[in-house]
Amino acid sequence: MSEQLAIHGGAKVKSIPFGTGRRFGEEELQELREALEQDTLFYHYGAKVKRFLQKFNEMYGVKYSVATSSGTAAIHVALGAAGVTAGDEVITSPITDQGTVVGILYQNAIPVFADVLPDTYNLDPASVEARITKRTKAIVAVHLAGNPCDMDAIMAIARKHNLKVIEDCAQSYLSEYKGKLVGTIGDYGCFSTNDFKHISTGDGGMVTINSGDEEDYTIAHAFADKNYQRFDTKVNRDIHHLAPNYRMTELQGAVGIAQLDKLAWICDKRKEYGATLTAGLAGIPGILPPAITEGSASSYWFYLFRLDTSLLNATVDEFVAALNAEGIPSIRGYIPQPVYLQPMFQKKEAYPGTNYPFSLSDVSYDQGICPNAEAILQTSVRMGISEFYTADDIRDMVAAIRKVAAYYRMPGRS
């Protein structure tokens, strides 16, 4: 007989609080103190943003990167550097944050959503290629929750059709694809340092320039700073095209320097805990752990698994409620619905009162265009992972899922 669930009055699996820790300490304070003692907080005059980028470049093995005010800004900078402009189409994932598509629309380009694979939750290369038209200019590959996309397939498609590839690495620090760090494979890699990422500077981001080409770097650097070109002591304000102001401050750069020193430990713990969860959930009827892309290593910004409700006498929401009652915080899905089902896309109204730039294309945002993505968001359960968790916390998470799954298992199903 199955153990009584906590939601029905039984004992909770998780009775001891999850492990916690402090993200910031004396190291960040010292860097901030030095930043303030410079008597400037402007990146061009100070040393902190430059040092932050130097450390990041060394860690990732790239020659050039550009600092930005956010991860959203990083993607916009990459799009601008890639030459994406009005009427172009950019293919991306429907399971992502709004920040992935903001820059596309600000360039007056049109987001096109390809479906995802049912087990990795990342772009399905076959769907990507099927979405390509004469207007397609770039692919934004989102490495969701730290799990790398199938970059060999995506890069092959891009080279075949002469497209730029931008990697959205906001959730995938130190994730690896076939021995390469994600963010170094496409033409550009985009990272976020907001407070909800592996490392935090409050807000901020970076763009890697993977061509190693100085002109490419110059274009990206300028695009993040109103198309001003600030190099050495010279500033060129001869503006030919529109660009935003996405500068990172010296305060953000200072915190980032100290945070980078902690990044390897953070990602190693998350990799360990994510792998332990997957191993612990293997073979449970009705539970489908995420598949990691072949030849890859995920740094698990969060943990998302699916339910096969045909094997369970419960809905996803009932399963989630039971898990929460057992002391394991969880929610259904990552986002409520695919990005293309948001009102902005349904109305094709990025700017109030006009259908521009959607009117430049006949792209569809109908329900059903990405059936895997829609199914994933309706059948998945999201749990947090923290580098401050303990091994006991992970065991409790596995135990709670096993307990709830056993209770709801359909008779005769296995």
C-alpha positions as CSV (number, residue, x, y, z in Angstrom):
1,M,0.0,0.0,0.0
2,S,1.4,3.4,-0.9
3,E,2.5,5.8,1.8
4,Q,-0.1,8.5,2.6
5,L,0.7,11.8,1.0
6,A,1.4,14.9,3.1
7,I,-1.4,16.7,1.2
8,H,-3.8,14.0,2.7
9,G,-2.4,14.3,6.2
10,G,0.7,12.0,6.0
11,A,4.2,12.9,7.1
12,K,6.2,15.3,4.9
13,V,9.3,14.0,3.2
14,K,11.1,17.3,3.5
15,S,11.0,18.4,7.1
16,I,14.4,20.0,7.3
17,P,15.0,23.3,5.4
18,F,17.0,23.3,2.2
19,G,20.6,24.4,2.5
20,T,21.3,28.1,2.0
21,G,24.3,30.3,1.6
22,R,25.4,33.9,0.8
23,R,26.1,34.8,-2.9
24,F,28.0,37.9,-2.0
25,G,30.8,38.5,0.5
26,E,34.0,40.4,1.3
27,E,35.4,39.7,-2.2
28,E,32.6,41.7,-3.8
29,L,32.9,44.4,-1.2
30,Q,36.6,44.8,-1.9
31,E,36.0,45.0,-5.6
32,L,33.3,47.6,-5.1
33,R,35.5,49.6,-2.8
34,E,38.2,49.7,-5.5
35,A,35.6,50.8,-8.1
36,L,34.5,53.7,-6.0
37,E,38.1,54.7,-5.2
38,Q,38.6,55.2,-9.0
39,D,36.4,58.2,-8.7
40,T,34.6,57.1,-11.9
41,L,31.9,54.5,-12.5
42,F,32.0,54.8,-16.3
43,Y,33.3,51.7,-18.1
44,H,35.5,53.5,-20.5
45,Y,37.5,55.4,-17.8
46,G,37.5,52.7,-15.1
47,A,39.3,49.4,-14.9
48,K,36.6,47.0,-13.5
49,V,34.5,46.3,-16.6
50,K,37.7,45.8,-18.6
51,R,39.0,43.3,-15.9
52,F,35.7,41.5,-15.7
53,L,35.7,40.9,-19.5
54,Q,39.4,39.9,-19.5
55,K,38.7,37.2,-16.8
56,F,35.6,36.1,-18.7
57,N,37.5,35.9,-22.0
58,E,40.2,33.8,-20.4
59,M,37.7,31.4,-18.8
60,Y,35.9,30.9,-22.2
61,G,38.9,31.0,-24.4
62,V,37.7,33.9,-26.6
63,K,39.5,36.9,-27.8
64,Y,36.7,39.5,-27.7
65,S,33.6,40.1,-25.7
66,V,31.4,43.1,-25.0
67,A,29.8,44.0,-21.7
68,T,26.1,45.0,-21.6
69,S,23.5,46.2,-19.2
70,S,21.5,42.9,-19.3
71,G,21.2,39.5,-21.0
72,T,18.3,40.9,-23.1
73,A,20.7,43.7,-24.2
74,A,23.4,41.1,-25.0
75,I,21.1,39.4,-27.5
76,H,20.1,42.7,-29.0
77,V,23.7,43.6,-29.4
78,A,24.5,40.3,-31.1
79,L,21.5,40.8,-33.5
80,G,22.7,44.3,-34.3
81,A,26.2,43.1,-34.9
82,A,24.9,40.3,-37.1
83,G,23.2,42.8,-39.3
84,V,19.6,41.8,-38.5
85,T,17.3,44.6,-39.7
86,A,13.8,45.5,-40.6
87,G,11.9,42.7,-42.3
88,D,14.4,40.0,-41.5
89,E,13.2,36.8,-39.8
90,V,15.0,35.2,-36.8
91,I,14.3,31.6,-35.8
92,T,14.2,30.8,-32.1
93,S,12.7,28.6,-29.4
94,P,9.1,29.1,-28.2
95,I,10.2,28.0,-24.7
96,T,12.2,30.9,-23.5
97,D,12.1,34.2,-21.6
98,Q,10.8,37.3,-23.3
99,G,14.4,38.6,-23.3
100,T,15.2,36.3,-26.2
101,V,12.7,38.0,-28.6
102,V,12.9,41.7,-27.4
103,G,16.0,42.5,-29.5
104,I,14.5,40.8,-32.6
105,L,11.5,43.1,-32.5
106,Y,13.5,46.2,-31.6
107,Q,15.5,45.6,-34.8
108,N,12.1,45.5,-36.5
109,A,12.7,41.9,-37.4
110,I,10.2,39.1,-37.0
111,P,10.5,36.2,-34.6
112,V,9.8,32.8,-36.0
113,F,9.3,29.9,-33.6
114,A,10.6,26.4,-34.4
115,D,9.5,23.4,-32.4
116,V,11.6,21.7,-29.7
117,L,12.6,18.2,-29.0
118,P,10.3,16.4,-26.5
119,D,13.0,15.2,-24.2
120,T,15.8,17.9,-24.2
121,Y,13.3,20.8,-24.6
122,N,15.7,22.5,-27.0
123,L,15.4,23.4,-30.7
124,D,14.6,20.6,-33.1
125,P,17.0,21.1,-36.0
126,A,14.5,19.6,-38.5
127,S,11.9,22.1,-37.4
128,V,14.4,24.9,-37.6
129,E,15.3,24.1,-41.2
130,A,11.6,23.8,-42.1
131,R,11.0,27.4,-40.9
132,I,13.7,28.9,-43.1
133,T,12.5,31.3,-45.8
134,K,14.2,33.9,-48.1
135,R,13.8,36.4,-45.2
136,T,15.6,34.3,-42.6
137,K,18.8,36.1,-41.3
138,A,19.7,34.3,-38.0
139,I,19.0,31.6,-35.5
140,V,18.9,32.2,-31.8
141,A,19.6,28.9,-30.1
142,V,18.4,28.9,-26.5
143,H,20.3,26.5,-24.2
144,L,17.4,26.0,-21.8
145,A,18.2,25.5,-18.1
146,G,21.8,24.8,-18.9
147,N,21.1,22.0,-21.4
148,P,23.1,22.6,-24.7
149,C,21.3,22.5,-28.0
150,D,22.4,20.2,-30.8
151,M,24.9,22.7,-32.0
152,D,26.5,20.5,-34.8
153,A,23.1,20.2,-36.5
154,I,22.2,23.9,-36.0
155,M,25.6,25.1,-37.2
156,A,25.4,22.8,-40.3
157,I,21.9,24.3,-41.1
158,A,23.2,27.8,-40.6
159,R,26.2,27.4,-42.8
160,K,24.1,25.7,-45.5
161,H,21.7,28.6,-45.6
162,N,24.3,31.4,-44.8
163,L,22.7,32.3,-41.5
164,K,24.2,33.8,-38.3
165,V,23.9,31.8,-35.1
166,I,23.4,33.5,-31.8
167,E,23.6,31.4,-28.6
168,D,21.3,32.4,-25.7
169,C,23.5,31.2,-22.8
170,A,21.6,33.1,-20.0
171,Q,20.9,29.8,-18.2
172,S,23.9,27.8,-19.3
173,Y,27.2,29.0,-17.8
174,L,30.0,26.5,-18.2
175,S,27.7,24.0,-20.0
176,E,29.6,21.9,-22.5
177,Y,28.7,20.6,-25.9
178,K,31.2,17.9,-27.2
179,G,34.0,19.5,-25.3
180,K,33.2,23.1,-26.2
181,L,31.7,25.6,-23.9
182,V,28.3,26.8,-25.1
183,G,28.6,30.4,-26.1
184,T,31.8,29.8,-28.1
185,I,30.3,27.7,-30.9
186,G,27.9,30.1,-32.8
187,D,28.8,33.5,-34.2
188,Y,27.9,35.1,-30.9
189,G,27.3,33.9,-27.4
190,C,25.0,35.9,-25.1
191,F,25.1,35.7,-21.3
192,S,23.1,37.3,-18.4
193,T,24.3,38.4,-15.0
194,N,20.9,39.4,-13.5
195,D,20.0,38.2,-10.1
196,F,18.3,35.1,-11.4
197,K,21.3,33.5,-13.0
198,H,24.4,31.4,-12.0
199,I,26.3,34.6,-11.2
200,S,24.8,38.0,-10.4
201,T,25.8,41.6,-10.8
202,G,22.2,42.7,-10.2
203,D,21.7,43.1,-13.9
204,G,24.2,42.9,-16.7
205,G,25.4,40.7,-19.6
206,M,28.1,39.8,-22.0
207,V,28.4,39.0,-25.7
208,T,31.2,36.8,-27.0
209,I,32.5,37.6,-30.5
210,N,33.4,34.1,-31.7
211,S,34.8,35.1,-35.1
212,G,37.8,36.7,-33.3
213,D,37.5,39.4,-36.0
214,E,38.4,42.8,-34.7
215,E,35.9,44.6,-37.1
216,D,33.1,42.3,-35.8
217,Y,34.1,43.2,-32.2
218,T,34.2,46.9,-33.1
219,I,30.7,46.8,-34.5
220,A,29.3,44.9,-31.5
221,H,31.1,47.2,-29.0
222,A,29.8,50.3,-30.7
223,F,26.2,48.9,-30.9
224,A,26.2,48.6,-27.1
225,D,27.1,52.3,-26.7
226,K,24.9,54.3,-29.1
227,N,27.3,53.4,-32.0
228,Y,30.0,55.6,-30.3
229,Q,33.4,53.9,-30.8
230,R,35.4,54.2,-27.6
231,F,38.8,52.7,-27.9
232,D,41.9,53.8,-26.1
233,T,41.7,57.6,-25.7
234,K,39.7,58.2,-28.9
235,V,36.0,58.5,-29.1
236,N,34.4,58.5,-32.6
237,R,30.8,60.0,-32.6
238,D,30.3,59.8,-36.4
239,I,27.0,58.0,-36.2
240,H,25.6,56.2,-39.3
241,H,23.0,53.9,-37.8
242,L,20.7,53.7,-34.8
243,A,21.9,51.8,-31.7
244,P,20.9,51.6,-28.1
245,N,22.7,52.5,-24.9
246,Y,23.4,49.2,-23.1
247,R,26.6,50.1,-21.2
248,M,27.6,48.1,-18.1
249,T,28.7,50.2,-15.1
250,E,31.9,49.8,-13.1
251,L,29.9,48.7,-10.1
252,Q,28.5,45.8,-12.1
253,G,31.9,44.9,-13.4
254,A,33.4,45.0,-10.0
255,V,30.9,42.5,-8.6
256,G,31.3,40.4,-11.7
257,I,35.0,40.0,-11.1
258,A,34.4,38.4,-7.7
259,Q,31.5,36.4,-9.0
260,L,33.6,34.8,-11.8
261,D,35.9,33.4,-9.1
262,K,33.0,31.4,-7.8
263,L,31.5,30.3,-11.1
264,A,33.3,26.9,-11.5
265,W,32.2,25.8,-8.0
266,I,28.6,26.9,-8.6
267,C,28.4,25.0,-11.9
268,D,30.1,21.9,-10.6
269,K,27.6,21.6,-7.8
270,R,24.7,22.1,-10.1
271,K,26.0,19.6,-12.6
272,E,26.4,17.1,-9.7
273,Y,23.0,17.7,-8.3
274,G,21.2,17.6,-11.7
275,A,22.8,14.3,-12.6
276,T,21.9,12.9,-9.2
277,L,18.3,13.9,-9.7
278,T,18.1,12.3,-13.1
279,A,19.7,9.1,-11.8
280,G,17.3,9.0,-8.9
281,L,14.2,9.4,-11.1
282,A,15.2,6.9,-13.7
283,G,12.8,4.0,-14.1
284,I,9.9,5.5,-12.2
285,P,6.6,4.8,-14.1
286,G,5.1,8.1,-15.2
287,I,8.3,10.2,-14.6
288,L,10.3,11.4,-17.6
289,P,13.6,13.0,-16.6
290,P,15.1,15.5,-19.0
291,A,17.5,14.1,-21.6
292,I,20.8,15.9,-21.9
293,T,21.9,16.5,-25.5
294,E,24.3,13.8,-26.6
295,G,27.9,14.7,-25.8
296,S,26.9,17.5,-23.5
297,A,27.0,18.5,-19.8
298,S,24.3,20.7,-18.3
299,S,24.8,23.2,-15.6
300,Y,21.1,23.0,-14.5
301,W,19.8,26.4,-13.8
302,F,16.6,24.6,-12.9
303,Y,15.4,21.0,-13.2
304,L,12.4,20.3,-15.5
305,F,10.9,16.8,-15.8
306,R,7.8,15.6,-17.6
307,L,4.9,13.5,-16.4
308,D,3.2,10.7,-18.4
309,T,-0.2,11.1,-17.0
310,S,-1.5,8.0,-18.8
311,L,0.5,6.1,-16.1
312,L,-0.7,8.3,-13.2
313,N,-4.0,8.8,-11.6
314,A,-3.4,12.5,-11.2
315,T,-3.2,15.7,-13.3
316,V,0.0,17.6,-13.5
317,D,-1.4,20.3,-11.2
318,E,-2.4,17.6,-8.6
319,F,1.1,16.1,-8.8
320,V,2.6,19.6,-8.3
321,A,0.4,20.3,-5.3
322,A,1.3,17.0,-3.7
323,L,5.0,17.7,-4.2
324,N,4.7,21.1,-2.6
325,A,2.9,19.5,0.4
326,E,5.9,17.2,0.8
327,G,8.1,20.2,1.2
328,I,9.5,20.3,-2.4
329,P,8.7,23.7,-4.1
330,S,7.6,23.1,-7.6
331,I,5.4,24.6,-10.4
332,R,3.9,23.3,-13.6
333,G,6.1,24.1,-16.6
334,Y,8.7,26.8,-17.1
335,I,6.5,29.5,-18.5
336,P,2.7,29.3,-18.7
337,Q,2.5,28.9,-22.5
338,P,4.8,29.2,-25.5
339,V,6.0,32.7,-26.3
340,Y,4.0,32.9,-29.5
341,L,0.7,32.6,-27.6
342,Q,1.3,35.8,-25.7
343,P,-1.1,38.6,-26.5
344,M,1.7,40.6,-28.3
345,F,2.1,37.8,-30.8
346,Q,-1.6,36.9,-31.1
347,K,-2.4,40.6,-31.9
348,K,0.8,41.1,-33.8
349,E,1.3,44.4,-32.0
350,A,4.8,45.0,-30.7
351,Y,4.2,48.7,-30.7
352,P,0.8,50.1,-29.6
353,G,-1.4,51.0,-32.5
354,T,0.6,49.3,-35.3
355,N,1.2,45.8,-36.7
356,Y,4.8,46.7,-37.7
357,P,7.1,44.8,-38.1
358,F,4.8,41.8,-38.2
359,S,3.2,43.3,-41.3
360,L,6.4,42.7,-43.2
361,S,6.0,38.9,-43.0
362,D,3.2,36.3,-43.2
363,V,4.6,34.3,-40.3
364,S,1.9,32.5,-38.2
365,Y,1.6,32.3,-34.4
366,D,-1.4,30.0,-34.4
367,Q,-1.8,27.5,-31.5
368,G,-0.4,24.2,-32.6
369,I,2.5,25.4,-34.7
370,C,4.9,23.9,-32.1
371,P,3.1,20.9,-30.7
372,N,6.0,19.6,-28.7
373,A,6.6,22.9,-27.0
374,E,2.9,23.2,-26.1
375,A,2.9,19.6,-24.7
376,I,6.1,20.1,-22.7
377,L,4.7,23.2,-20.9
378,Q,1.5,21.4,-20.0
379,T,3.1,18.1,-18.8
380,S,6.3,19.3,-17.1
381,V,7.2,20.0,-13.5
382,R,9.9,22.6,-12.6
383,M,12.0,22.4,-9.4
384,G,14.8,24.7,-8.3
385,I,18.4,23.7,-7.9
386,S,20.9,25.6,-5.8
387,E,24.6,25.2,-5.3
388,F,23.9,25.7,-1.6
389,Y,21.7,22.6,-1.4
390,T,23.1,19.6,0.4
391,A,23.2,16.0,-0.8
392,D,20.4,15.2,1.7
393,D,18.3,17.9,0.0
394,I,18.7,16.2,-3.4
395,R,17.9,12.8,-1.8
396,D,14.7,14.3,-0.3
397,M,13.7,15.7,-3.7
398,V,14.0,12.3,-5.3
399,A,12.2,10.6,-2.4
400,A,9.3,13.0,-2.6
401,I,8.9,12.5,-6.3
402,R,9.0,8.7,-5.9
403,K,6.5,8.9,-3.0
404,V,4.0,11.0,-5.0
405,A,4.5,8.9,-8.2
406,A,3.9,5.7,-6.2
407,Y,0.7,7.0,-4.7
408,Y,-0.7,8.1,-8.0
409,R,0.5,5.1,-10.0
410,M,-2.4,3.6,-12.1
411,P,-3.1,0.1,-11.0
412,G,-1.5,-2.4,-13.4
413,R,0.7,0.3,-15.0
414,S,4.5,0.1,-15.0
